[in-house]
Amino acid sequence: MLTVIISFLNEGKEVAKTMESIRLTAGNEVDIICVNDASTDGYNYQKDAQKYGALYIENKECLGCAEAREVGVSFCKTNYFLIVDGHMRFYHNYWWKEFEIAIK
């Protein structure tokens, strides 16, 4: 029902922390798409994405924040999506259920 799209550039371990917080509070109830907007920091984002069961997309050149998000949206397979930055955290368990309530 819901996909969280994380677009980022040179965020390092922050992206893994964001994915971890999603999995800790929502389990596998939401999909995750990570869009690396041509990071140059040498961090292995793909490894972290695999660890958390996220789809990983790497732009060959920097498209900018808005276009990187659009790339993520184009890969979304659910009816709804939430766009977040690479350094966000989720603390409330079952936060995703609030989307279900709002949609109904």
C-alpha positions in Angstrom: 0.0 0.0 0.0 2.8 2.5 0.8 6.4 3.0 -0.4 8.9 5.2 1.3 11.2 6.9 -1.2 14.6 8.1 0.1 16.5 10.3 -2.2 20.0 11.4 -1.1 23.4 12.7 -2.0 26.5 11.9 0.1 24.6 11.1 3.3 26.8 8.1 4.4 25.5 5.9 7.2 22.5 8.2 7.7 20.6 6.5 4.9 21.0 3.1 6.7 19.8 4.6 9.9 16.7 5.9 8.1 16.0 2.5 6.6 16.6 0.8 10.0 14.1 3.1 11.7 11.5 2.3 9.0 12.0 -1.5 9.4 12.0 -1.2 13.3 8.7 0.7 13.3 6.9 -0.7 10.2 8.5 -4.0 9.5 8.0 -5.1 6.0 4.6 -3.4 5.7 6.1 -0.7 3.5 8.4 -0.8 0.5 11.6 1.3 0.5 13.2 2.8 -2.6 16.6 4.5 -2.2 17.7 6.9 -4.9 21.3 7.8 -4.8 21.7 11.0 -6.7 25.3 10.3 -7.9 27.0 10.4 -4.5 30.8 10.9 -4.6 31.6 9.9 -1.0 32.5 6.3 -1.7 30.0 4.9 0.8 28.5 1.5 -0.1 24.8 2.4 -0.2 23.8 -0.6 -2.2 24.9 -3.0 0.6 22.8 -1.1 3.1 19.8 -1.1 0.8 20.1 -4.9 0.4 20.3 -5.4 4.2 17.0 -3.6 4.6 15.3 -5.1 1.6 15.1 -1.8 -0.3 15.2 -1.2 -4.1 18.4 0.7 -4.8 18.7 3.1 -7.7 21.9 5.0 -8.5 21.8 8.0 -10.8 24.8 8.2 -13.1 24.8 12.0 -12.8 23.4 14.3 -10.3 19.8 15.2 -11.2 19.0 17.4 -8.2 16.6 16.7 -5.4 13.3 17.0 -7.2 14.3 14.9 -10.2 15.9 12.3 -8.0 12.6 12.0 -6.1 10.7 11.7 -9.4 13.0 8.8 -10.4 11.9 7.0 -7.1 8.3 7.7 -7.8 8.6 6.1 -11.3 9.7 2.9 -9.7 6.9 2.9 -7.1 4.6 -0.1 -7.3 2.2 0.9 -4.5 -0.7 3.3 -4.7 0.8 5.7 -2.2 4.3 7.0 -1.4 6.0 9.1 1.1 9.2 11.0 0.2 11.8 11.5 2.9 15.4 12.7 3.1 18.3 10.4 3.8 18.6 11.6 7.4 15.0 11.1 8.7 13.9 8.8 11.5 10.7 7.0 12.3 10.0 6.6 16.0 6.2 5.8 16.3 5.4 2.1 15.8 2.8 1.4 13.2 3.0 5.0 11.8 2.2 3.6 8.4 -1.3 2.5 9.6 -2.1 6.2 10.0 -1.9 6.4 6.2 -4.5 3.7 5.9 -6.8 5.6 8.1 -6.3 8.8 6.3 -6.9 7.2 2.9 -10.1 5.5 3.9 
